[in-house]
Structures are given as structure tokens and as C-alpha cells.
Amino acid sequence: MPPQPQPPSRRVLAPHGVRRPDVEPTRWSDVARLPSAGPVRTAVARHLVGGALERLALTAPGGTTGPQLTLHDPEAFHRRIGRHGLIGFGESYMAGEWDSDDLAGVLTVLAAHVDELVPAPLRRLRGLWVAARPAGDRNTRAGARDNVQRHYDLSNDLFSAFLDPTLTYSAAVFTDFPARFEALEPAQHRKIDRLLDLAGVGEGTRLLEIGTGWGELALRAAARGARVTTLTLSAEQAALARERIAAAGFTGRVEVQLRDYRDAEGCYDAVISVEMIEAVGAEYWPSYFAALRRALAPGGRIALQTITMGHQQMRHTAATHTWISKYVFPGGLIPSRRAIAEHSAAAGLATIADHGYGEHYAETLRLWRERFTARRDLVTDLGFDTVFQRMWEFYLAYSEAGFRSRYLDVRQLLLTEGTRP
């Protein structure tokens, strides 16, 4: 007999909360039901996680000056973590079993102390409680299309609800902190212009962009006089990008292709790819860098923007099915700087410049998250239920925490042929 949910009266809901009995089981099967976890696993989770939260003052009674985590259903919370680790932690939030007065703050504290949460001897046994990545998430040509559609084809209107008018879904570059939402549009243009400058894009440049987004980089390149070919696997993004390009009068300068990067054709003076490598998957990084090198004309330049993490952390993540890979970016993996250097060099490319600005991504994510939560009514009207909204808020806060704790970074790189120009 499946485990029965706790009576609703046992739980106090925060604003925008959700009760597990109200979760749609066909859409959110692993959120709607509690996993089968034995008493030993649950007790271990209660001891380790509860102790860690107390040490970090995240559940201190009477309140503190720091962020607080409020458990509405401690039994379910520990049971999920005992069975599924960090996936269970995220699913417990989606199920409304815990909340926080400062979600990004709580997650930043946890990210900053991630190596202290589980004793070293138990970390070596992580294979006993973490799941392997599903084979169906591999980024074959068909798999990559499916993975892209599961995220980027959710709804153009959804992304418009929290992005700035440029519809740019990557780290911006600010001049002041903290930034206001009104500063996000010029900050995105500043980021794009840096990449265009890095790649030497100007009048007459033949530019290949791998990963169109909603077309803002292609628009700014065309305004410089470049001729742009831009590739995407998202039909939703391609349609809106073409509309925006036509409205700007650049149809003759920009071609949007629904095409896998592995099938890129032609030779280009410049190649730009913004936060695309994270969706490729480690198995296909050699193919990705080979495609970049193959597309590059003699003397050409490649500008990349990529999120990075430490190499050891990357190796652990590569073998693990995570909450992010399950619910947000199936098939994705953030590379390390070492992995990028090794794979690009193997493809005959040299790294000429490498600049990081992770604090700017944390600020970008904060603005997106605040905009998203402020426009919940619009998101609801678009057909996205409370569980989705909690999932998306957790994703944005989780990502912000990664950059605030310096667990993650974002970098702009310049690659050329194997010898310096």
C-alpha cells in the first residue's frame, strides 16, 4: 500500500504554498507521492541534515539575523532526502514541505558549506544513494532536440514574463551593485557587445552563432554590418527570433536555422556560442569543439561564454542524476575550465583570453527571480501551476546560490587556431 500523505491540518502553508494532496499526480508523480524510504535512511537523513541545518543556524529557534528554513512536514522532508538526496531536497520544496524567508540565502549558505554537510566516509558511499543519469537524456541528435524542447519550448510568454526586453537568457555585465531591473537591458547589451568585440565582429564579418536564444546577439551583430548564420534546436525560439529580426529589418543579414551544431555548414570569420556548451553533455564535448574548429576560417576567432565549476565537482556531477538534470536541464552538464582547455586543445584551438565574472550572474539571477515571483499571476494565467512555479523559483534561487558561493563561475573565452595570431 503506498504511503499516505499527512493530513493537511498537520502543515502550515507559506504564501504561494501547495499541499501535497493537491499536486497533480500525472504531471508531478514524484512530488505527489512520498518515496518508499526505510526508517534507517530517514533517520540518517534526519541526523545529518538536521544537524547541519542547526550548525548553520538555518533552523535556529527564535530566529537569527540570517536566512531561515521552515519545515512544514519534517517527516516527509527527511524521508525524501533519505531516499533521493538532493533531488529529494528539491522535490520537498516543490511539494510545499519547507519554505524560507530568503530562499536564495538559505541555498547560498548550503552551497558554501557543501563539503561539510556529509562526513567524508559517507561521501565515499555516495553511489549507494545517488541515481545515475538516465540513458534517455543523452544528447544524441534526437535526444538533444528533445532535451531542448523540454526547457526552451515551454513557452516564449513564460520567458518573456521574467526576462528583460532583450529576451537574453544568460549572464549580464553590470556597472553597479545591487542592480535594478531597469539596468538589466543595458547590462545584457554590454555583455553581448563584449563578446562581439572579442570575436572581432564588424562590417562584413561572416558570423556563426551556435545557440540563437531569441535573437538579440544576432540583431546586434547585424547592426554592426555582419552577416549572421545562427543555429538553434528550439522551434519556439526560432519563430520568435525570426519575427524580431524581420521587425528590425535584418532579414537579409541574418539566417536562423533549425540545425544541430554538429551539422553546421560553411566557413566563418567568427563563431560565438553563449552558454551553449552546458547543454551539450560531456560525451559530446569533443564533437562540439570539433564543430567550432571546423567552422572557423583561417585567422578567425571564437568567443565563448560558459558557466564553469570545479573539475572534481564536475566529475561527480557528470555521473549523477541531479535535481537540475531531472527537472530543468535534462542532459546538461556544466564543464570545468580544465575540461574546456583539454577539449578545445584536442580540437586544435588555443585559449587567448579567459575572463570570469560570476558575481554578475548572481545579480542577473536575482533580478530574474524577483521578476518571476512578482508576476506569478501572469505565470498562472499562462497555465503553469503552483508546483511549476515553486520548481522555477527553486531553480533560479539554486543557480543564484551557486554563483554567490563561488561554487559556479561564468567566463568569456577567446579561442583561435592552435598558434597565436
C-alpha positions as CSV (number, residue, x, y, z in Angstrom):
1,M,0.0,0.0,0.0
2,P,1.5,3.4,-0.9
3,P,2.4,5.8,1.9
4,Q,-0.5,8.1,2.8
5,P,0.0,11.9,2.9
6,Q,0.0,13.7,6.2
7,P,-3.4,15.3,6.9
8,P,-3.4,18.9,5.7
9,S,-4.0,20.2,9.2
10,R,-0.5,19.0,10.2
11,R,1.1,21.6,7.9
12,V,1.2,25.3,7.9
13,L,1.5,26.8,4.4
14,A,3.5,29.8,3.5
15,P,2.3,32.2,0.8
16,H,2.2,30.6,-2.6
17,G,2.3,27.2,-0.9
18,V,1.0,23.9,-2.1
19,R,-0.5,20.9,-0.3
20,R,0.8,17.5,-1.5
21,P,-2.7,16.0,-1.8
22,D,-3.5,18.8,-4.3
23,V,-0.5,18.1,-6.5
24,E,-1.5,16.8,-10.0
25,P,0.0,13.2,-9.9
26,T,0.1,12.8,-13.7
27,R,2.3,15.9,-14.1
28,W,4.3,15.6,-10.9
29,S,4.4,11.9,-9.9
30,D,7.5,12.1,-7.7
31,V,6.2,15.2,-6.0
32,A,2.7,14.0,-5.4
33,R,3.8,10.9,-3.6
34,L,6.3,10.2,-0.9
35,P,9.1,7.8,-1.8
36,S,9.5,4.5,-0.1
37,A,12.4,5.1,2.3
38,G,13.3,2.8,5.1
39,P,13.5,4.0,8.7
40,V,17.3,3.8,8.7
41,R,17.7,6.0,5.7
42,T,15.2,8.5,7.1
43,A,16.9,8.5,10.5
44,V,20.3,9.1,8.9
45,A,19.0,12.0,6.9
46,R,17.3,13.4,10.0
47,H,20.6,13.2,11.9
48,L,22.9,14.5,9.2
49,V,20.6,17.1,7.6
50,G,19.0,18.3,10.8
51,G,22.4,18.6,12.5
52,A,23.8,20.5,9.5
53,L,20.9,22.9,9.4
54,E,21.3,23.6,13.2
55,R,25.0,24.1,12.9
56,L,24.5,26.6,10.1
57,A,21.8,28.4,12.1
58,L,19.2,27.8,9.3
59,T,16.6,26.4,11.6
60,A,17.6,28.1,14.9
61,P,14.6,28.6,17.2
62,G,13.6,32.2,17.9
63,G,15.1,33.5,14.6
64,T,18.5,34.9,13.7
65,T,19.8,37.6,11.5
66,G,20.4,35.1,8.8
67,P,18.1,33.3,6.4
68,Q,15.7,30.7,7.9
69,L,14.4,27.4,6.6
70,T,10.9,26.5,7.9
71,L,9.9,22.8,7.9
72,H,6.2,22.3,7.5
73,D,6.5,18.5,7.3
74,P,9.8,17.3,8.8
75,E,9.0,13.6,8.3
76,A,8.4,14.0,4.6
77,F,11.4,16.3,4.2
78,H,13.8,13.8,5.8
79,R,12.2,10.8,4.1
80,R,12.7,12.4,0.6
81,I,16.3,13.3,1.4
82,G,17.0,9.9,2.9
83,R,15.7,8.2,-0.3
84,H,16.8,10.7,-3.1
85,G,19.4,13.1,-1.6
86,L,19.4,16.5,-3.2
87,I,16.7,15.5,-5.7
88,G,14.5,14.8,-2.7
89,F,15.5,18.2,-1.1
90,G,14.3,20.0,-4.3
91,E,11.1,17.9,-4.6
92,S,10.3,18.6,-0.9
93,Y,10.3,22.3,-1.7
94,M,8.1,21.7,-4.8
95,A,5.7,19.7,-2.6
96,G,5.5,22.6,-0.1
97,E,7.1,20.7,2.7
98,W,9.5,23.5,3.5
99,D,9.9,27.2,2.9
100,S,12.2,30.1,3.6
101,D,12.1,33.8,4.2
102,D,15.2,34.0,2.0
103,L,15.4,31.0,-0.4
104,A,18.5,32.1,-2.2
105,G,20.1,33.0,1.1
106,V,19.5,29.5,2.5
107,L,20.8,27.8,-0.6
108,T,23.9,30.1,-0.7
109,V,24.7,29.0,2.9
110,L,24.3,25.4,2.0
111,A,26.3,25.7,-1.2
112,A,29.1,27.5,0.7
113,H,29.3,24.6,3.1
114,V,28.5,21.7,0.8
115,D,31.6,19.8,1.7
116,E,30.7,19.9,5.4
117,L,27.2,18.6,5.1
118,V,28.0,14.9,4.8
119,P,31.0,13.3,6.7
120,A,33.9,12.3,4.4
121,P,33.4,8.5,4.9
122,L,29.8,8.7,3.8
123,R,30.7,10.8,0.8
124,R,32.7,7.9,-0.5
125,L,29.5,5.8,-0.4
126,R,27.5,8.3,-2.5
127,G,27.0,5.7,-5.2
128,L,24.6,3.9,-2.8
129,W,22.1,6.7,-2.7
130,V,22.5,8.8,-5.8
131,A,21.0,7.8,-9.1
132,A,22.8,7.5,-12.4
133,R,21.8,9.8,-15.2
134,P,19.0,8.3,-17.4
135,A,20.3,6.9,-20.7
136,G,17.3,8.6,-22.4
137,D,18.8,12.1,-21.6
138,R,21.9,11.5,-23.8
139,N,22.4,14.3,-26.3
140,T,22.3,12.3,-29.5
141,R,20.8,14.3,-32.3
142,A,17.3,13.2,-31.4
143,G,18.0,13.4,-27.7
144,A,19.3,16.9,-28.0
145,R,16.2,18.1,-29.7
146,D,14.0,16.5,-27.0
147,N,16.1,18.0,-24.2
148,V,16.0,21.5,-25.7
149,Q,12.2,21.3,-26.2
150,R,11.7,20.3,-22.6
151,H,13.1,23.6,-21.4
152,Y,13.3,26.2,-24.1
153,D,10.0,25.3,-25.8
154,L,8.0,25.6,-22.6
155,S,6.5,29.0,-23.7
156,N,8.0,32.2,-25.2
157,D,5.5,34.0,-23.0
158,L,6.9,32.3,-19.9
159,F,10.4,33.6,-20.5
160,S,9.1,37.0,-21.5
161,A,7.4,37.2,-18.1
162,F,10.8,37.4,-16.3
163,L,13.5,38.3,-18.8
164,D,14.2,41.9,-19.8
165,P,13.0,43.2,-23.3
166,T,16.1,41.8,-25.0
167,L,14.9,38.3,-24.1
168,T,18.5,37.4,-23.2
169,Y,18.8,34.3,-21.1
170,S,22.4,34.4,-20.0
171,A,24.6,36.4,-17.6
172,A,24.7,40.2,-18.0
173,V,27.5,42.6,-17.2
174,F,26.6,45.3,-14.7
175,T,28.3,48.6,-13.8
176,D,26.8,48.8,-10.3
177,F,25.7,46.5,-7.5
178,P,23.0,45.9,-6.4
179,A,21.4,46.4,-9.8
180,R,17.8,47.4,-10.5
181,F,15.7,45.5,-13.1
182,E,15.9,48.6,-15.3
183,A,19.7,48.1,-15.5
184,L,19.3,44.6,-17.0
185,E,18.7,45.5,-20.6
186,P,21.8,47.7,-21.0
187,A,23.8,45.1,-19.0
188,Q,22.8,42.4,-21.5
189,H,23.8,44.7,-24.4
190,R,27.1,45.3,-22.6
191,K,27.7,41.6,-22.3
192,I,26.8,41.0,-26.0
193,D,29.0,43.8,-27.2
194,R,32.0,42.4,-25.3
195,L,31.5,39.1,-27.0
196,L,31.2,40.7,-30.4
197,D,34.3,42.7,-29.7
198,L,36.1,39.6,-28.5
199,A,35.3,37.8,-31.8
200,G,36.2,40.9,-33.9
201,V,32.7,41.2,-35.4
202,G,32.2,44.2,-37.6
203,E,31.2,45.3,-41.1
204,G,31.3,42.3,-43.5
205,T,32.1,39.7,-40.8
206,R,30.8,36.2,-41.5
207,L,29.5,35.1,-38.1
208,L,28.2,31.8,-37.0
209,E,26.2,31.8,-33.7
210,I,25.6,28.4,-32.1
211,G,22.6,28.8,-29.8
212,T,20.3,31.5,-31.1
213,G,18.3,32.2,-28.0
214,W,15.6,34.8,-29.0
215,G,18.0,36.5,-31.4
216,E,19.4,39.6,-29.6
217,L,23.1,38.8,-30.3
218,A,22.3,38.2,-34.0
219,L,20.4,41.5,-34.1
220,R,23.4,43.5,-32.6
221,A,25.9,41.7,-34.9
222,A,23.7,42.5,-37.9
223,A,23.5,46.2,-36.8
224,R,27.4,46.2,-37.0
225,G,27.2,45.1,-40.6
226,A,27.9,41.4,-40.1
227,R,26.2,38.6,-42.0
228,V,24.9,36.1,-39.4
229,T,24.0,32.4,-39.5
230,T,22.5,31.3,-36.2
231,L,21.6,27.8,-35.1
232,T,19.0,26.5,-32.7
233,L,17.1,23.4,-31.9
234,S,14.2,25.3,-30.3
235,A,11.3,25.8,-32.7
236,E,9.7,28.3,-30.3
237,Q,12.9,30.4,-30.1
238,A,13.5,30.2,-33.8
239,A,10.0,31.5,-34.6
240,L,10.2,34.5,-32.3
241,A,13.8,35.3,-33.3
242,R,12.7,35.4,-37.0
243,E,9.9,37.8,-36.1
244,R,12.3,40.1,-34.2
245,I,14.9,40.0,-36.9
246,A,12.2,40.9,-39.6
247,A,10.8,43.7,-37.4
248,A,14.3,45.2,-37.2
249,G,14.8,45.0,-40.9
250,F,17.7,42.5,-40.8
251,T,16.1,39.5,-42.6
252,G,18.7,39.8,-45.4
253,R,21.6,39.8,-42.9
254,V,20.5,37.0,-40.5
255,E,19.5,33.4,-41.2
256,V,18.0,31.4,-38.4
257,Q,18.5,27.7,-39.0
258,L,16.8,24.8,-37.0
259,R,20.0,22.8,-37.0
260,D,22.2,20.8,-34.7
261,Y,25.7,22.3,-34.1
262,R,27.2,19.1,-35.4
263,D,25.6,19.8,-38.8
264,A,26.8,23.3,-39.2
265,E,27.9,24.2,-42.7
266,G,30.2,26.8,-44.1
267,C,33.3,28.7,-43.0
268,Y,33.2,31.8,-40.9
269,D,35.4,34.7,-39.7
270,A,33.9,34.5,-36.2
271,V,32.0,32.0,-34.1
272,I,30.1,32.9,-31.0
273,S,28.4,30.5,-28.6
274,V,26.8,31.8,-25.4
275,E,26.1,29.3,-22.6
276,M,25.5,26.5,-25.1
277,I,28.3,24.1,-24.1
278,E,26.4,23.4,-20.8
279,A,23.6,21.7,-22.8
280,V,26.0,19.5,-24.9
281,G,26.9,16.9,-22.3
282,A,30.5,15.6,-21.6
283,E,30.1,12.8,-24.1
284,Y,29.8,15.2,-26.9
285,W,32.2,17.9,-25.9
286,P,34.8,16.6,-28.5
287,S,32.1,16.9,-31.2
288,Y,31.3,20.5,-30.0
289,F,34.8,21.8,-30.2
290,A,35.5,19.9,-33.4
291,A,32.4,21.7,-34.9
292,L,33.8,25.1,-33.7
293,R,37.2,24.4,-35.2
294,R,35.7,23.1,-38.5
295,A,33.5,26.3,-38.9
296,L,36.5,28.6,-38.4
297,A,38.1,30.3,-41.4
298,P,41.9,30.8,-41.2
299,G,42.7,33.7,-38.8
300,G,39.1,33.5,-37.4
301,R,38.1,33.9,-33.7
302,I,35.8,32.1,-31.4
303,A,34.1,33.8,-28.5
304,L,32.5,31.5,-25.8
305,Q,30.5,32.4,-22.8
306,T,30.2,29.4,-20.4
307,I,29.3,28.6,-16.9
308,T,32.0,26.6,-15.1
309,M,32.5,24.6,-11.9
310,G,35.5,22.9,-10.3
311,H,36.9,19.9,-12.0
312,Q,36.3,17.4,-9.2
313,Q,32.7,18.7,-8.7
314,M,32.2,18.4,-12.4
315,R,33.3,14.7,-12.4
316,H,30.9,13.9,-9.6
317,T,28.0,15.7,-11.2
318,A,28.7,14.0,-14.6
319,A,27.9,10.6,-13.1
320,T,24.9,11.8,-11.1
321,H,21.2,12.4,-11.8
322,T,20.6,15.8,-10.1
323,W,17.5,17.8,-9.4
324,I,18.6,20.2,-12.2
325,S,19.0,17.4,-14.7
326,K,15.7,15.9,-13.7
327,Y,13.5,19.0,-13.8
328,V,15.3,21.8,-15.6
329,F,18.1,20.9,-18.0
330,P,17.9,17.2,-19.0
331,G,21.2,16.1,-20.5
332,G,23.1,19.2,-19.3
333,L,26.4,19.3,-17.6
334,I,28.5,22.4,-16.5
335,P,32.1,22.0,-17.6
336,S,35.2,22.8,-15.7
337,R,37.9,25.2,-17.0
338,R,40.2,22.3,-17.2
339,A,37.7,20.3,-19.3
340,I,37.3,23.2,-21.7
341,A,41.0,23.7,-22.0
342,E,41.6,20.0,-22.7
343,H,38.8,19.5,-25.2
344,S,39.5,22.8,-27.1
345,A,43.2,22.0,-27.3
346,A,42.4,18.5,-28.6
347,A,40.4,20.1,-31.4
348,G,43.3,22.4,-32.4
349,L,42.2,25.5,-30.6
350,A,44.2,27.8,-28.3
351,T,42.8,29.9,-25.5
352,I,43.9,33.5,-25.9
353,A,41.7,35.2,-23.2
354,D,39.7,33.9,-20.3
355,H,37.7,36.3,-18.0
356,G,35.3,35.4,-15.2
357,Y,32.5,37.4,-13.7
358,G,30.4,35.1,-11.6
359,E,29.1,37.9,-9.3
360,H,27.3,39.4,-12.3
361,Y,25.5,36.1,-12.9
362,A,24.3,36.0,-9.3
363,E,22.9,39.5,-9.8
364,T,21.3,38.6,-13.1
365,L,19.6,35.6,-11.5
366,R,18.4,37.6,-8.5
367,L,16.6,40.1,-10.9
368,W,15.1,37.2,-12.9
369,R,13.8,35.5,-9.7
370,E,12.4,38.7,-8.3
371,R,10.6,39.5,-11.6
372,F,9.3,35.9,-11.8
373,T,7.9,35.9,-8.3
374,A,6.3,39.4,-8.8
375,R,4.5,38.1,-11.9
376,R,3.0,34.9,-10.5
377,D,-0.5,35.9,-11.6
378,L,0.7,36.1,-15.2
379,V,2.5,32.8,-15.0
380,T,-0.6,31.2,-13.6
381,D,-2.7,32.7,-16.5
382,L,-0.2,31.0,-18.9
383,G,-1.2,27.6,-17.4
384,F,1.8,27.0,-15.1
385,D,0.6,25.6,-11.8
386,T,1.9,26.2,-8.3
387,V,4.3,23.2,-8.3
388,F,5.9,24.5,-11.5
389,Q,6.2,28.0,-10.0
390,R,7.9,26.6,-6.9
391,M,10.2,24.5,-9.1
392,W,11.2,27.5,-11.2
393,E,11.7,29.7,-8.2
394,F,13.9,27.0,-6.6
395,Y,15.9,26.7,-9.9
396,L,16.6,30.4,-10.1
397,A,17.5,30.6,-6.4
398,Y,19.6,27.4,-6.6
399,S,21.5,28.8,-9.5
400,E,22.0,32.2,-7.9
401,A,23.3,30.5,-4.8
402,G,25.9,28.6,-6.9
403,F,27.4,31.9,-8.1
404,R,27.1,33.7,-4.7
405,S,29.0,30.9,-3.0
406,R,31.6,30.8,-5.9
407,Y,30.7,27.1,-6.4
408,L,30.0,28.3,-10.0
409,D,31.6,30.9,-12.2
410,V,30.8,32.3,-15.7
411,R,33.6,33.1,-18.1
412,Q,34.1,34.7,-21.5
413,L,36.8,33.0,-23.6
414,L,38.6,33.8,-26.8
415,L,39.8,30.8,-28.8
416,T,41.8,30.8,-32.1
417,E,43.6,28.3,-34.2
418,G,46.4,26.5,-32.4
419,T,49.0,29.2,-32.9
420,R,48.7,32.7,-31.6
421,P,47.8,35.3,-34.2
